Amino acid sequence: MNMPSLDLSAVTEEKWGRRRLLGSLLALGFMQLLPSPLKAQGAKRLLILGDSLAAGYGLPTNKGFVVRLEAALKAAGEDVTVLNGGVSGDTSAGARDRLDWALADQPTHVIVEIGANDGLRGLEPKQMEANIDQILTKLKAAKLPTLLAGMLAPPNLGKDYAAAFNSAFPRLAEKHAVPLYPFFLDGVAAERSLNQPDGIHPNEAGVEEVVRRILPAVRQLLSQG
């Protein structure tokens, strides 16, 4: 009895054809997961190393400074992701100690917004200056363009304290040759309508005002590097 012949070569060719197709599809899917080299070259990652003012204390997640700043930058045509390195209650010593952890997110640019809690707690201005000095030294070594956001001392701590505290930021900016935004809460501090009931943290309208005022300085920072 003659059995019908089976063309094994055709079956083998079909099988390997399917494998090649499957392999091509898997490879294509994998490549889509990888960042585009062109996009990676242009994309910027801006770290905000700060305290509750950066963290968005008391606000919905989508209304904090980091989120609103990123939205404003993108609306202005900037290809940037803003990284939230804000920790509520943090002092300059805390920011110094966690800097390596924050840099693990591989930022391309940094805003240092720290010092408010040093002032609220009446901590020694010279120590605050030394802490921020170490932060800026490390950022310079990492060749990360940096903007220093200044803070003003609470008025109830006296003129001598205020003079020592307030002068630290311009002095640090000059020493490290970084741009200074003189007062992070410019136009918002002490404005009841722009602050939460505690009188310290900006409300949603206050955050928008902070973003509006600091935006030109941030865009200038992003033009570096």
Protein Blocks (a to p, Z undefined) as FASTA:
>chain_A
ZZddddfklmmmmmmmmmmmmmmmmmmmmmmmpccfklmmmpccddddddfklnopoiaf
klmmklmmmmmmmmnopacddddfbdehiafklmmmmmmmmmmnopabdcddehjlmmmn
opafklmmmmmmmmmmmmmmnopacddddddddfklojklmmmmmmmmmmmmmmnopacd
fblkgokgoplklpcfkomaccfklmmmmmmmmmmmmmmmmmgZZ
